[in-house]
Amino acid sequence: MLRRVKTSLKKYLLNRWGIEHAKSCEVITSPEYYDELQRLLVLQKAEGYELVRTGREHDGGYILLNDFQPGGIAYSFGICNDVSWDKEMASRGYDVFMYDHTIDRLPEENPGFHWSKLGIADGLTQDDNLRTLDELIRKNHHENESNMILKMDVEGAEWGCFDMASSETLAKFSQISLEFHEIPSHSRPEQVLNVFRKLNMTHQLIHIHANNNGSYVSFCGKKFCSLFEMSYVLRGKYELSSDYDPVLPLSIDSTNISSIPEIELGRWNEHADIGSRITVHAKIW
């Protein structure tokens, strides 16, 4: 009985914190912003390939196409204390170039790991340990490589990274899987739209999942989350089909926090009316 009371109190306090946090955020309320996001974030299917989860369950796993090439190259940004994705890619025969300037060593070593105490530059943060994606490609002499795989979770630096990256560099990656932060409350909404416009020039969105450790804005029932995991594939390499309307999340998705429910996105490709109401939702525990 006491345990149930403590659990209920914890959920209540966490929920109150989430509500107050959402209220304090400067949430973007422009219907035009969400309308364009809908147009930029349409899912398509890569024909002939299945989606697979790489890395561990819950936080730290990423969705990719089951299209791996032994002897390939992968880039991994944002390590902290989890190398489950990197270990799986190394087991698939990849050399994994790993970057995180916030740690002094990897939690685990592997012959396929190539770690540097460097982070990805966002164009705003001044730090001698930050580099642009283009700079790292040149540093590793990968200018002539193709079909590489990119994984990224860098707590918001992804916006500046992709804003500054050349389309030629992005096109070297046949698959990109990453977490995007604060889409409904970004201080530079035009940068958000520009990044997705740029990505769409070279890549196609094939999967999207809501990290349930965040809040979201509802635009006519469509949820735009503060933490979105997205997977892209290179245009021209795969046969893409627009006849695709999955109900999200998929069975291969996993909650980031196991003790709370998923944020259900439903049929993501359904387009909401621009005149729809916008509602802010706090975290759900």
N, C-alpha and C positions, 0 to 999 in steps of 0.2 A: 504493500500500500504506500509506504513512504517513498519507494523508488518511483512509483507512478506519479506521485505528487511532485517530486523533484523534476521528473521528465516533463510534466505539463508546465511547471513553472519556467523551466529552461526554454521550452518552445515559445511560451508567451513572451518572455523577455527578449528572445532573439527576434521574434516577429515584430515587437514594438520597435526594436532597434532598426529593423529593415524598413519599417514604415517611415520613421523619422529620417533615415538616411535618404530614402527616395524623395521625401519632401525637400530636403536640403540641396539636392542636385539641381543643376540648371539644365533641365530636360528640354530638348529641342521639341517644339510643338508645331512646327510648320508642316501642314499636310503635303505640300509640294516636295519636301525633303523625303518623306516616307514613300510618296508616290514614285519618286525617281529610284529610291532604293529597291522598290519592288521590281522595277524594270531592269535594274542592273543585276539583281540577285535571283535570276531565274535558273532553275535546275534543269540540266539535261543528263542523258544517260550515255555512257560510253559503251557502245554495242560490243558484245562478245567478251566483256570483262565483268567480273564480280567485284563488289566492294568488300574489303577485309579490314579488320581492326589490327593495327600494329602497336606494340607496346602493351602496357599493363591495363587491367580493368580500372574503371573510375578515372581520376585525374592522371594524365600521363599517356593516354592512348590516343591514337590518331587513325582516321579512316583514309585508306588509299585504295587504288585499283590493284587487283592481284596481277600486277605486271612488273616483275622484278628481274633484274639482269645481274647475275653473278659477275663480279669485277666492276660493278658500277660505283658511282660516287654519290654520297648523300651529304647534305649540309644540315646541321642541327644547331639551332639558336635557342638558348634558354635551357640550362641543364639543372641547376640547383642540386638536389640530392637524388635525382631520378634519371637513370640511364636505361630504362627498360626498352624504350623505342630504339635507342642507339644499339643496344645489344641485339635486338631482333634484326635490325638492318645489317649489322656485322655478320650475324649467323646466316643471312641470305647472300653473303659474299660482297657486301658493300664496304668501301672505305668511308668512314664517317668523320667528317670534319666538324668539330664541335666547338661552340663558342659560348662563353659565359664569363664576363669580367667581374662577377660578384662572388666567385668562389676561388679558393686557392688551390684546390685539387679536385680531381674526379672522385666520386664515391667508390668507383670500381674501375679497374683497368681492363683493357681488351686489346688484342693485337690489331683489331680493325679501327681503333679509336685514334683520332688525331686532334687533340684538344689544345686550344690556345686561350689564354686569359685575356680575351678581347670580347667586346660586345658590339652590337649593331648600332650604328649611328642613326639618330633620328632627326638630325638637322637643328636641334634645339639645345641638347645637352652638351656641355663642354667637358670633355674627358679624353685624356690622351690614349685611353684604352679602347676607344670606339673607332670603328671603321665602317665604311659603306659596303654594301654588297658587291658593288663593282670592284672596289679596292681588294676585297678578299678573294674574289675570282682571279684577279691579276696576281695577287700574292701567291696563290696556290698553283699558278700557271694552268688554269682551267679555261682559258679563253677559247680554246678549240674543242672543249667538251660539249656533249649534248646528252639528253635523256637523264640528267641528274635529278635527284629528289630533294626537295626542301621542306623542312619541318621547322616551325617557329612558334615560340610562346615567350614574348619579351615585354609583357606588361605595358603595352601601349606604344612602344618604339616602332612597331610594325608600320604605323602610318607614315612616319618619316622615312623609314627604310624603303618602302615601295614607292613613295613619292619621288625619292632621289634615284632609285634604280633605273637603269636604262632598259628599254624594252628588249634590246639585244641580250642583256644579261638575264632577264626573266625568261626569255625563250630557251635558255639552256636547260631549264628545268621542265621535265615532262610531267612531273607531279609536284604540287604544292599543297601542304596541309598546315594550317596554323590557327591560332586563336586571335580573333579581333576583339578589341576592348572598347567599351564606352560608346558604341554607335549612337545610342539615343541621347547622350549627354556630352558629346565631344565638343571641345572648345573651338574647333575649326571644322564645322560641318562640310564646308566646301572641299576640304582636304579629303574627307571620307569619301565623298562622291568622286573626286578626281582619282583616288586610288582604285576604286572599283571600276571606273571607266578605263583606266590604264590596264588593269588586270584582264578586263574583257577583250582588250585588243589582241592579247596573246593566248589567253587561257579561258576555259569554260568551267563554271561552277558545277560540281557533280554531287556535292553533299553539304548539308548544313545541320548543325546540332547545337542546341542551347545548353550552355553550361549552367547547371541549376544552382550555382553559387552566386547568382546575380539577379538583378531586377529586370524588368522589361517594360516597354511602352507598347500598348495595344492599339493598333490602327485598324479599325473595323474587324476586330477579332484576330488580326495577324500580329504576332508577337515579335517585336524587334528588341533583342536582348542586349544587356550590357556586356555579356560574354558570349560570343558566338564562335564555334569551331567550324571552319570551312575547308573544303577540299576542292582543288582545281586540277584540271589536266590541260595539257598543251593542245591548242587547236591545230588541226592538220595532221596530228599523229594518230588521233582516234576518230572513228566514225561516231558522230554524235547524233542522238535522237532527241527531238523536242517532245515526242510522244511519251512523256514521263511525268507522272504525278503521284509520287509516293506519299504515304501518310507517315509523318515524322513524329517521334524518333523511330529509327529502324531497330530491328532485333539485335544488330551488332553494335548499336550505340550503348553507352554505359553512363550512368549518372556520375557526375564528378564528385558529389557528396552522396555516399551510399545510404545515409540515414534519412534522406528527404526525397520526395518524388521528382520525376522528370518534369521539365517544362515542355508540354506537348505543343508542337508547332502545327500539327495537322497537315492538311494539303497545302504545302508551301506555295505551289505555283498558281493557286487561285488569286486573282488580282482584286484588291479591295478598291472601292470607290474613293476618289480623291476628296470627296466631301465628307468622308466618314469621321466619326468622333475619335479623339486621341485620349487614352486613359493611361495613367502611370500606375504601375503595380510594384509593390515592394517585394523583397525576397519572400519565398514561400517555404516555410518549415513545417 
